[in-house]
C-alpha cells in the first residue's frame, strides 16, 4: 500500500516545481508547437479568427481533452490562455515529480532522498535519438500527459492500482500516445501471478481506462 506523501515532501516537491518553472529549465510560450495550438483554441472561442489559415481551421486535438480542459479553465477563471496553460503546466510538473517521488520510495529510498531524486529529475534533460525532453518547456498535450503517466507508475509501484488507473486514464485523455507505454506495461502486469486480491485490484485499475475510452 502506498505510503502517504507527507506535507514536508509536498512542500519540497512544490518548491522544485516552482524552481523548474520559473528558473531552470523554465518554460516557453508561443515559441514552438503552441504557435499552432493557441490560435486553434482562440478560433474555437471566436470562429471568425484565422478563417483562412490552413494550420488552424481544423482541430489538431480532436481525440484529446486538451482543448476542452484549457478553454473550460479559461471560462471558469476568466484568465487568458497563457495563464491557464501556466496553471496546467505547473500541475503537470507537480504530478510528474510526485510520480518520481513514489517510484523512488518504492525502491526503498528515504523520504528525503526521494525528494532529492525528484529535484534532480526537475532539472530536465534530453533523451537522444527521439529528442524527447524529460521536462517539456511548452504546455503541449504530451507535456501535460507525461505527469499523470509517471504518477500512475508511482501509484502502481505502491499497489494503488485504481488510483494508478485513474492517473493513466487522465494521461490517455490528454495524449494517448504518451500514455500508451504505461498501459502496455500495466496490461502485462495483469498476467503476473500473485495473490487473488492483488490480481483483482489490478483488474479494477482498468475501470478508469474503460471510462476514458467511452468518454473519448
C-alpha positions in Angstrom: 0.0 0.0 0.0 1.3 3.4 -0.9 2.8 5.4 1.9 1.2 8.9 2.1 3.3 11.8 0.9 3.9 13.9 4.0 3.4 17.7 4.0 7.2 18.1 4.1 7.6 16.1 0.9 4.8 18.0 -0.8 6.5 21.2 0.2 9.8 20.1 -1.2 8.2 18.9 -4.4 6.2 22.1 -4.8 9.4 24.1 -4.4 11.2 22.1 -7.1 8.2 22.6 -9.4 8.3 26.3 -9.0 12.0 26.5 -9.4 11.8 24.4 -12.5 9.0 26.5 -13.9 10.4 30.0 -13.2 14.2 29.4 -13.1 15.6 26.2 -14.7 14.8 24.6 -17.1 11.9 27.2 -17.3 9.0 27.4 -19.6 8.3 28.9 -23.0 5.1 30.1 -24.7 4.3 30.7 -28.4 7.8 29.6 -29.5 7.2 26.1 -30.8 4.1 23.9 -31.0 1.9 26.4 -29.1 2.1 28.7 -32.1 -0.4 26.2 -33.6 -2.4 25.2 -30.6 -3.1 28.7 -29.2 -4.5 30.1 -32.5 -6.6 26.9 -32.8 -8.0 27.5 -29.3 -8.7 31.1 -30.0 -10.5 30.2 -33.1 -12.7 27.8 -31.1 -13.7 30.8 -29.0 -14.0 33.2 -31.9 -14.8 31.4 -35.2 -14.1 34.5 -37.3 -10.4 34.4 -36.4 -7.8 32.8 -38.7 -10.5 31.6 -41.1 -8.1 31.4 -44.0 -5.2 29.9 -42.0 -4.9 26.2 -43.1 -3.0 25.3 -39.9 -5.8 26.1 -37.5 -9.0 25.7 -39.4 -9.3 22.1 -38.3 -8.7 20.8 -34.8 -5.4 19.1 -34.1 -6.7 17.8 -30.7 -9.9 16.0 -31.8 -9.1 12.9 -29.7 -7.9 14.6 -26.6 -9.4 16.8 -23.8 -6.5 19.2 -24.2 -8.6 22.0 -25.8 -11.8 21.4 -23.7 -9.7 21.5 -20.5 -7.9 24.7 -21.5 -11.0 26.5 -22.7 -13.1 25.3 -19.7 -10.5 26.5 -17.2 -10.2 29.8 -19.1 -14.0 30.3 -18.8 -14.0 29.3 -15.2 -11.2 31.5 -14.1 -11.6 34.3 -16.7 -7.8 34.2 -17.2 -6.1 34.4 -20.6 -4.8 31.2 -22.2 -1.2 31.9 -21.3 -2.1 32.0 -17.6 -4.3 28.9 -17.9 -1.6 26.9 -19.6 0.8 28.1 -16.8 -1.5 26.6 -14.2 -1.8 23.3 -16.2 1.9 23.1 -16.7 2.6 23.6 -13.0 0.0 20.9 -12.1 1.5 18.5 -14.7 5.0 19.0 -13.3 3.8 18.5 -9.8 2.2 15.2 -10.7 5.4 14.3 -12.6 7.6 14.9 -9.6 5.2 13.2 -7.3 5.4 10.1 -9.5 9.2 10.2 -9.4 9.0 10.5 -5.6 6.7 7.5 -5.3 8.8 5.4 -7.7 12.0 6.1 -5.7 10.2 5.5 -2.4 9.1 2.1 -3.7 12.7 1.3 -4.5 13.5 1.8 -0.8 14.8 5.3 -0.6 14.1 7.5 2.3 11.7 10.4 2.0 14.5 12.9 1.9 16.4 11.1 -0.8 13.2 10.5 -2.8 12.5 14.3 -2.8 16.1 14.9 -3.8 15.7 12.5 -6.8 12.6 14.3 -7.8 14.6 17.6 -7.6 17.3 16.1 -9.8 14.7 15.0 -12.3 13.2 18.5 -12.3 16.5 19.8 -13.9 15.3 18.1 -17.1 17.4 16.7 -19.9 17.0 15.3 -23.4 16.7 11.7 -24.5 18.9 11.5 -27.6 17.5 9.7 -30.6 13.8 10.6 -30.3 14.8 14.0 -28.9 12.3 13.7 -26.1 12.6 16.2 -23.2 12.4 14.9 -19.6 10.7 18.2 -18.7 8.8 19.8 -21.5 9.2 23.6 -21.8 5.9 24.2 -23.5 2.4 23.2 -22.4 1.7 20.9 -25.3 -0.5 17.8 -24.9 2.3 15.3 -24.4 3.8 17.6 -21.7 0.5 17.6 -19.7 0.1 13.8 -20.2 3.6 12.8 -19.0 2.9 13.9 -15.4 -0.2 11.7 -14.8 1.5 8.8 -16.7 4.6 8.9 -14.4 2.3 9.4 -11.3 0.4 6.3 -12.4 3.7 4.3 -12.4 4.5 5.5 -8.9 1.0 4.7 -7.6 1.1 1.2 -9.2 4.5 0.6 -7.6 2.8 1.0 -4.2 -0.2 -1.2 -5.1 -2.6 1.7 -5.6 -4.0 0.3 -8.8 -7.3 2.1 -9.0 -5.6 5.4 -8.5 -2.9 4.4 -10.9 -5.6 3.6 -13.5 -7.2 7.0 -12.9 -3.8 8.8 -13.5 -3.2 6.7 -16.6 -6.7 7.4 -17.9 -6.1 11.1 -17.4 -2.8 10.8 -19.4 -4.7 8.8 -22.1 -7.3 11.6 -22.4 -4.6 14.3 -22.7 -2.3 12.4 -25.2 -3.0 8.8 -26.0 0.5 8.0 -27.4 2.2 9.3 -24.3 0.1 7.1 -22.2 0.5 4.0 -24.4 3.7 2.7 -22.8 2.1 2.9 -19.3 -0.9 0.9 -20.4 1.2 -1.7 -22.3 3.2 -2.4 -19.2 0.1 -2.3 -17.0 -1.6 -4.9 -19.3 1.5 -7.1 -18.9 1.2 -6.7 -15.1 -2.2 -8.3 -15.2 -0.7 -11.6 -16.2 1.9 -11.7 -13.4 0.8 -14.4 -10.9 0.0 -13.0 -7.4 -2.5 -13.3 -4.6 -6.1 -13.3 -5.8 -6.9 -10.0 -4.1 -3.9 -8.3 -5.6 -4.8 -9.5 -9.1 -8.4 -8.4 -8.6 -7.1 -4.9 -7.6 -5.1 -4.8 -10.8 -8.2 -5.5 -12.8 -10.0 -2.7 -11.1 -7.3 -0.4 -12.4 -8.7 -0.9 -15.9 -12.0 0.7 -15.0 -10.8 4.3 -15.4 -9.4 3.5 -18.8 -12.7 2.0 -19.9 -14.5 5.1 -18.8 -11.9 7.3 -20.6 -12.3 5.3 -23.8 -16.1 5.7 -23.6 -15.6 9.4 -23.0 -13.3 9.7 -26.0 
